[in-house]
Amino acid sequence: MDSEVIFYGNGGPKLLDVANLADTNRNELLSIVSRRVARVYIKDKKIYKILDYLS
């Protein structure tokens, strides 16, 4: 079962707000997302690429 989770960005909190809550900086949050999480790239409000290292 796939679930959509928005950690930050459109439809979610701002990245800086999440970093402040986690007592860290924006760069650390961006660099610790593991390869188990699929990357969905959006351009002009459309998905143009999905990168899933596990499939």
PDB file of N, CA, C and O in Angstrom:
ATOM      1  N   MET A   1       0.843  -1.177   0.000  1.00  0.00           N
ATOM      2  CA  MET A   1       0.000   0.000   0.000  1.00  0.00           C
ATOM      3  C   MET A   1       0.887   1.238   0.000  1.00  0.00           C
ATOM      4  O   MET A   1       1.732   1.404   0.880  1.00  0.00           O
ATOM      5  N   ASP A   2       0.695   2.097  -0.979  1.00  0.00           N
ATOM      6  CA  ASP A   2       1.476   3.330  -1.054  1.00  0.00           C
ATOM      7  C   ASP A   2       0.747   4.452  -0.330  1.00  0.00           C
ATOM      8  O   ASP A   2      -0.477   4.563  -0.395  1.00  0.00           O
ATOM      9  N   SER A   3       1.505   5.263   0.345  1.00  0.00           N
ATOM     10  CA  SER A   3       0.955   6.426   1.029  1.00  0.00           C
ATOM     11  C   SER A   3       1.758   7.646   0.651  1.00  0.00           C
ATOM     12  O   SER A   3       2.974   7.568   0.480  1.00  0.00           O
ATOM     13  N   GLU A   4       1.092   8.761   0.522  1.00  0.00           N
ATOM     14  CA  GLU A   4       1.779  10.006   0.229  1.00  0.00           C
ATOM     15  C   GLU A   4       2.031  10.756   1.525  1.00  0.00           C
ATOM     16  O   GLU A   4       1.128  10.938   2.341  1.00  0.00           O
ATOM     17  N   VAL A   5       3.252  11.181   1.699  1.00  0.00           N
ATOM     18  CA  VAL A   5       3.631  11.959   2.873  1.00  0.00           C
ATOM     19  C   VAL A   5       4.360  13.195   2.406  1.00  0.00           C
ATOM     20  O   VAL A   5       5.294  13.112   1.608  1.00  0.00           O
ATOM     21  N   ILE A   6       3.938  14.334   2.899  1.00  0.00           N
ATOM     22  CA  ILE A   6       4.602  15.591   2.563  1.00  0.00           C
ATOM     23  C   ILE A   6       5.289  16.085   3.826  1.00  0.00           C
ATOM     24  O   ILE A   6       4.636  16.524   4.773  1.00  0.00           O
ATOM     25  N   PHE A   7       6.613  16.008   3.829  1.00  0.00           N
ATOM     26  CA  PHE A   7       7.376  16.459   4.991  1.00  0.00           C
ATOM     27  C   PHE A   7       7.520  17.973   5.002  1.00  0.00           C
ATOM     28  O   PHE A   7       7.520  18.601   6.061  1.00  0.00           O
ATOM     29  N   TYR A   8       7.640  18.547   3.821  1.00  0.00           N
ATOM     30  CA  TYR A   8       7.777  19.993   3.686  1.00  0.00           C
ATOM     31  C   TYR A   8       7.487  20.365   2.244  1.00  0.00           C
ATOM     32  O   TYR A   8       7.542  19.527   1.344  1.00  0.00           O
ATOM     33  N   GLY A   9       7.181  21.624   2.043  1.00  0.00           N
ATOM     34  CA  GLY A   9       6.920  22.110   0.682  1.00  0.00           C
ATOM     35  C   GLY A   9       5.445  22.325   0.439  1.00  0.00           C
ATOM     36  O   GLY A   9       4.671  22.508   1.379  1.00  0.00           O
ATOM     37  N   ASN A  10       5.054  22.302  -0.821  1.00  0.00           N
ATOM     38  CA  ASN A  10       3.657  22.553  -1.191  1.00  0.00           C
ATOM     39  C   ASN A  10       2.730  21.560  -0.497  1.00  0.00           C
ATOM     40  O   ASN A  10       2.895  20.347  -0.628  1.00  0.00           O
ATOM     41  N   GLY A  11       1.770  22.078   0.230  1.00  0.00           N
ATOM     42  CA  GLY A  11       0.842  21.226   0.956  1.00  0.00           C
ATOM     43  C   GLY A  11       1.329  20.809   2.324  1.00  0.00           C
ATOM     44  O   GLY A  11       0.625  20.098   3.041  1.00  0.00           O
ATOM     45  N   GLY A  12       2.506  21.232   2.694  1.00  0.00           N
ATOM     46  CA  GLY A  12       3.073  20.884   3.994  1.00  0.00           C
ATOM     47  C   GLY A  12       3.767  22.082   4.605  1.00  0.00           C
ATOM     48  O   GLY A  12       3.699  23.185   4.064  1.00  0.00           O
ATOM     49  N   PRO A  13       4.430  21.875   5.723  1.00  0.00           N
ATOM     50  CA  PRO A  13       5.141  22.991   6.367  1.00  0.00           C
ATOM     51  C   PRO A  13       6.367  23.411   5.556  1.00  0.00           C
ATOM     52  O   PRO A  13       6.839  22.669   4.695  1.00  0.00           O
ATOM     53  N   LYS A  14       6.862  24.585   5.839  1.00  0.00           N
ATOM     54  CA  LYS A  14       8.076  25.071   5.183  1.00  0.00           C
ATOM     55  C   LYS A  14       9.286  24.310   5.730  1.00  0.00           C
ATOM     56  O   LYS A  14       9.326  23.934   6.901  1.00  0.00           O
ATOM     57  N   LEU A  15      10.259  24.096   4.862  1.00  0.00           N
ATOM     58  CA  LEU A  15      11.463  23.350   5.239  1.00  0.00           C
ATOM     59  C   LEU A  15      12.148  23.984   6.449  1.00  0.00           C
ATOM     60  O   LEU A  15      12.582  23.274   7.355  1.00  0.00           O
ATOM     61  N   LEU A  16      12.245  25.290   6.470  1.00  0.00           N
ATOM     62  CA  LEU A  16      12.898  25.971   7.592  1.00  0.00           C
ATOM     63  C   LEU A  16      12.139  25.733   8.896  1.00  0.00           C
ATOM     64  O   LEU A  16      12.761  25.590   9.949  1.00  0.00           O
ATOM     65  N   ASP A  17      10.810  25.689   8.845  1.00  0.00           N
ATOM     66  CA  ASP A  17      10.020  25.420  10.054  1.00  0.00           C
ATOM     67  C   ASP A  17      10.297  24.016  10.585  1.00  0.00           C
ATOM     68  O   ASP A  17      10.432  23.826  11.793  1.00  0.00           O
ATOM     69  N   VAL A  18      10.383  23.034   9.690  1.00  0.00           N
ATOM     70  CA  VAL A  18      10.688  21.659  10.106  1.00  0.00           C
ATOM     71  C   VAL A  18      12.090  21.592  10.697  1.00  0.00           C
ATOM     72  O   VAL A  18      12.303  20.928  11.711  1.00  0.00           O
ATOM     73  N   ALA A  19      13.040  22.266  10.078  1.00  0.00           N
ATOM     74  CA  ALA A  19      14.415  22.283  10.587  1.00  0.00           C
ATOM     75  C   ALA A  19      14.461  22.888  11.984  1.00  0.00           C
ATOM     76  O   ALA A  19      15.160  22.375  12.859  1.00  0.00           O
ATOM     77  N   ASN A  20      13.737  23.956  12.197  1.00  0.00           N
ATOM     78  CA  ASN A  20      13.706  24.579  13.524  1.00  0.00           C
ATOM     79  C   ASN A  20      13.106  23.640  14.569  1.00  0.00           C
ATOM     80  O   ASN A  20      13.605  23.556  15.691  1.00  0.00           O
ATOM     81  N   LEU A  21      12.033  22.933  14.200  1.00  0.00           N
ATOM     82  CA  LEU A  21      11.409  21.982  15.128  1.00  0.00           C
ATOM     83  C   LEU A  21      12.361  20.837  15.468  1.00  0.00           C
ATOM     84  O   LEU A  21      12.363  20.336  16.593  1.00  0.00           O
ATOM     85  N   ALA A  22      13.162  20.429  14.497  1.00  0.00           N
ATOM     86  CA  ALA A  22      14.112  19.327  14.697  1.00  0.00           C
ATOM     87  C   ALA A  22      15.440  19.810  15.267  1.00  0.00           C
ATOM     88  O   ALA A  22      16.348  19.010  15.492  1.00  0.00           O
ATOM     89  N   ASP A  23      15.556  21.103  15.500  1.00  0.00           N
ATOM     90  CA  ASP A  23      16.779  21.704  16.040  1.00  0.00           C
ATOM     91  C   ASP A  23      17.990  21.377  15.168  1.00  0.00           C
ATOM     92  O   ASP A  23      19.034  20.954  15.664  1.00  0.00           O
ATOM     93  N   THR A  24      17.830  21.581  13.857  1.00  0.00           N
ATOM     94  CA  THR A  24      18.903  21.340  12.900  1.00  0.00           C
ATOM     95  C   THR A  24      18.787  22.373  11.779  1.00  0.00           C
ATOM     96  O   THR A  24      18.048  23.350  11.902  1.00  0.00           O
ATOM     97  N   ASN A  25      19.516  22.152  10.694  1.00  0.00           N
ATOM     98  CA  ASN A  25      19.431  23.097   9.585  1.00  0.00           C
ATOM     99  C   ASN A  25      18.812  22.433   8.359  1.00  0.00           C
ATOM    100  O   ASN A  25      18.663  21.212   8.314  1.00  0.00           O
ATOM    101  N   ARG A  26      18.458  23.233   7.379  1.00  0.00           N
ATOM    102  CA  ARG A  26      17.782  22.728   6.172  1.00  0.00           C
ATOM    103  C   ARG A  26      18.629  21.713   5.419  1.00  0.00           C
ATOM    104  O   ARG A  26      18.106  20.706   4.943  1.00  0.00           O
ATOM    105  N   ASN A  27      19.923  21.963   5.307  1.00  0.00           N
ATOM    106  CA  ASN A  27      20.785  21.060   4.546  1.00  0.00           C
ATOM    107  C   ASN A  27      20.839  19.664   5.156  1.00  0.00           C
ATOM    108  O   ASN A  27      20.852  18.668   4.433  1.00  0.00           O
ATOM    109  N   GLU A  28      20.869  19.591   6.467  1.00  0.00           N
ATOM    110  CA  GLU A  28      20.903  18.278   7.106  1.00  0.00           C
ATOM    111  C   GLU A  28      19.615  17.511   6.826  1.00  0.00           C
ATOM    112  O   GLU A  28      19.657  16.310   6.558  1.00  0.00           O
ATOM    113  N   LEU A  29      18.498  18.178   6.883  1.00  0.00           N
ATOM    114  CA  LEU A  29      17.233  17.499   6.589  1.00  0.00           C
ATOM    115  C   LEU A  29      17.216  16.946   5.171  1.00  0.00           C
ATOM    116  O   LEU A  29      16.752  15.829   4.943  1.00  0.00           O
ATOM    117  N   LEU A  30      17.711  17.708   4.237  1.00  0.00           N
ATOM    118  CA  LEU A  30      17.705  17.273   2.845  1.00  0.00           C
ATOM    119  C   LEU A  30      18.663  16.122   2.595  1.00  0.00           C
ATOM    120  O   LEU A  30      18.412  15.288   1.724  1.00  0.00           O
ATOM    121  N   SER A  31      19.748  16.063   3.340  1.00  0.00           N
ATOM    122  CA  SER A  31      20.770  15.044   3.077  1.00  0.00           C
ATOM    123  C   SER A  31      20.520  13.726   3.796  1.00  0.00           C
ATOM    124  O   SER A  31      21.161  12.730   3.459  1.00  0.00           O
ATOM    125  N   ILE A  32      19.619  13.675   4.767  1.00  0.00           N
ATOM    126  CA  ILE A  32      19.426  12.434   5.519  1.00  0.00           C
ATOM    127  C   ILE A  32      18.284  11.570   5.005  1.00  0.00           C
ATOM    128  O   ILE A  32      18.031  10.502   5.562  1.00  0.00           O
ATOM    129  N   VAL A  33      17.595  11.997   3.969  1.00  0.00           N
ATOM    130  CA  VAL A  33      16.524  11.178   3.401  1.00  0.00           C
ATOM    131  C   VAL A  33      17.181   9.985   2.704  1.00  0.00           C
ATOM    132  O   VAL A  33      17.998  10.159   1.800  1.00  0.00           O
ATOM    133  N   SER A  34      16.819   8.783   3.130  1.00  0.00           N
ATOM    134  CA  SER A  34      17.484   7.593   2.604  1.00  0.00           C
ATOM    135  C   SER A  34      17.011   7.253   1.190  1.00  0.00           C
ATOM    136  O   SER A  34      16.038   7.817   0.690  1.00  0.00           O
ATOM    137  N   ARG A  35      17.718   6.328   0.568  1.00  0.00           N
ATOM    138  CA  ARG A  35      17.370   5.888  -0.786  1.00  0.00           C
ATOM    139  C   ARG A  35      16.109   5.041  -0.799  1.00  0.00           C
ATOM    140  O   ARG A  35      15.591   4.730  -1.872  1.00  0.00           O
ATOM    141  N   ARG A  36      15.607   4.663   0.361  1.00  0.00           N
ATOM    142  CA  ARG A  36      14.355   3.902   0.427  1.00  0.00           C
ATOM    143  C   ARG A  36      13.159   4.762   0.073  1.00  0.00           C
ATOM    144  O   ARG A  36      12.091   4.242  -0.248  1.00  0.00           O
ATOM    145  N   VAL A  37      13.326   6.069   0.128  1.00  0.00           N
ATOM    146  CA  VAL A  37      12.240   6.995  -0.177  1.00  0.00           C
ATOM    147  C   VAL A  37      12.320   7.371  -1.653  1.00  0.00           C
ATOM    148  O   VAL A  37      13.333   7.897  -2.114  1.00  0.00           O
ATOM    149  N   ALA A  38      11.251   7.100  -2.383  1.00  0.00           N
ATOM    150  CA  ALA A  38      11.215   7.451  -3.804  1.00  0.00           C
ATOM    151  C   ALA A  38      11.225   8.967  -3.948  1.00  0.00           C
ATOM    152  O   ALA A  38      10.614   9.687  -3.157  1.00  0.00           O
ATOM    153  N   ARG A  39      11.927   9.435  -4.967  1.00  0.00           N
ATOM    154  CA  ARG A  39      11.974  10.869  -5.248  1.00  0.00           C
ATOM    155  C   ARG A  39      10.989  11.164  -6.366  1.00  0.00           C
ATOM    156  O   ARG A  39      11.016  10.515  -7.412  1.00  0.00           O
ATOM    157  N   VAL A  40      10.131  12.128  -6.149  1.00  0.00           N
ATOM    158  CA  VAL A  40       9.159  12.535  -7.163  1.00  0.00           C
ATOM    159  C   VAL A  40       9.490  13.968  -7.544  1.00  0.00           C
ATOM    160  O   VAL A  40       9.424  14.876  -6.716  1.00  0.00           O
ATOM    161  N   TYR A  41       9.844  14.155  -8.797  1.00  0.00           N
ATOM    162  CA  TYR A  41      10.218  15.474  -9.291  1.00  0.00           C
ATOM    163  C   TYR A  41       9.036  16.082 -10.013  1.00  0.00           C
ATOM    164  O   TYR A  41       8.445  15.455 -10.892  1.00  0.00           O
ATOM    165  N   ILE A  42       8.692  17.298  -9.645  1.00  0.00           N
ATOM    166  CA  ILE A  42       7.531  17.991 -10.202  1.00  0.00           C
ATOM    167  C   ILE A  42       8.002  19.267 -10.878  1.00  0.00           C
ATOM    168  O   ILE A  42       8.802  20.025 -10.329  1.00  0.00           O
ATOM    169  N   LYS A  43       7.488  19.489 -12.085  1.00  0.00           N
ATOM    170  CA  LYS A  43       7.792  20.701 -12.833  1.00  0.00           C
ATOM    171  C   LYS A  43       6.509  21.179 -13.484  1.00  0.00           C
ATOM    172  O   LYS A  43       5.778  20.396 -14.091  1.00  0.00           O
ATOM    173  N   ASP A  44       6.245  22.452 -13.356  1.00  0.00           N
ATOM    174  CA  ASP A  44       5.012  23.030 -13.897  1.00  0.00           C
ATOM    175  C   ASP A  44       3.781  22.266 -13.418  1.00  0.00           C
ATOM    176  O   ASP A  44       2.853  22.019 -14.187  1.00  0.00           O
ATOM    177  N   LYS A  45       3.787  21.898 -12.145  1.00  0.00           N
ATOM    178  CA  LYS A  45       2.679  21.215 -11.478  1.00  0.00           C
ATOM    179  C   LYS A  45       2.393  19.824 -12.031  1.00  0.00           C
ATOM    180  O   LYS A  45       1.297  19.301 -11.830  1.00  0.00           O
ATOM    181  N   LYS A  46       3.361  19.208 -12.730  1.00  0.00           N
ATOM    182  CA  LYS A  46       3.200  17.866 -13.261  1.00  0.00           C
ATOM    183  C   LYS A  46       4.413  17.016 -12.880  1.00  0.00           C
ATOM    184  O   LYS A  46       5.543  17.503 -12.851  1.00  0.00           O
ATOM    185  N   ILE A  47       4.163  15.756 -12.593  1.00  0.00           N
ATOM    186  CA  ILE A  47       5.260  14.831 -12.307  1.00  0.00           C
ATOM    187  C   ILE A  47       5.999  14.556 -13.602  1.00  0.00           C
ATOM    188  O   ILE A  47       5.400  14.116 -14.584  1.00  0.00           O
ATOM    189  N   TYR A  48       7.292  14.812 -13.607  1.00  0.00           N
ATOM    190  CA  TYR A  48       8.060  14.522 -14.810  1.00  0.00           C
ATOM    191  C   TYR A  48       9.093  13.431 -14.589  1.00  0.00           C
ATOM    192  O   TYR A  48       9.701  12.961 -15.551  1.00  0.00           O
ATOM    193  N   LYS A  49       9.310  13.011 -13.335  1.00  0.00           N
ATOM    194  CA  LYS A  49      10.257  11.933 -13.095  1.00  0.00           C
ATOM    195  C   LYS A  49      10.024  11.359 -11.709  1.00  0.00           C
ATOM    196  O   LYS A  49       9.795  12.097 -10.751  1.00  0.00           O
ATOM    197  N   ILE A  50      10.083  10.044 -11.610  1.00  0.00           N
ATOM    198  CA  ILE A  50      10.055   9.366 -10.321  1.00  0.00           C
ATOM    199  C   ILE A  50      11.307   8.500 -10.249  1.00  0.00           C
ATOM    200  O   ILE A  50      11.552   7.676 -11.130  1.00  0.00           O
ATOM    201  N   LEU A  51      12.077   8.688  -9.218  1.00  0.00           N
ATOM    202  CA  LEU A  51      13.305   7.926  -9.031  1.00  0.00           C
ATOM    203  C   LEU A  51      13.120   7.042  -7.803  1.00  0.00           C
ATOM    204  O   LEU A  51      13.030   7.532  -6.677  1.00  0.00           O
ATOM    205  N   ASP A  52      13.065   5.740  -8.034  1.00  0.00           N
ATOM    206  CA  ASP A  52      12.855   4.772  -6.958  1.00  0.00           C
ATOM    207  C   ASP A  52      14.009   3.784  -6.989  1.00  0.00           C
ATOM    208  O   ASP A  52      14.076   2.935  -7.878  1.00  0.00           O
ATOM    209  N   TYR A  53      14.907   3.887  -6.036  1.00  0.00           N
ATOM    210  CA  TYR A  53      16.095   3.052  -5.998  1.00  0.00           C
ATOM    211  C   TYR A  53      15.786   1.592  -5.673  1.00  0.00           C
ATOM    212  O   TYR A  53      16.620   0.723  -5.929  1.00  0.00           O
ATOM    213  N   LEU A  54      14.620   1.302  -5.121  1.00  0.00           N
ATOM    214  CA  LEU A  54      14.291  -0.061  -4.696  1.00  0.00           C
ATOM    215  C   LEU A  54      13.573  -0.872  -5.766  1.00  0.00           C
ATOM    216  O   LEU A  54      13.391  -2.078  -5.599  1.00  0.00           O
ATOM    217  N   SER A  55      13.168  -0.246  -6.848  1.00  0.00           N
ATOM    218  CA  SER A  55      12.450  -1.036  -7.865  1.00  0.00           C
ATOM    219  C   SER A  55      13.293  -1.276  -9.082  1.00  0.00           C
ATOM    220  O   SER A  55      12.842  -1.921 -10.028  1.00  0.00           O
TER     221      SER A  55
END
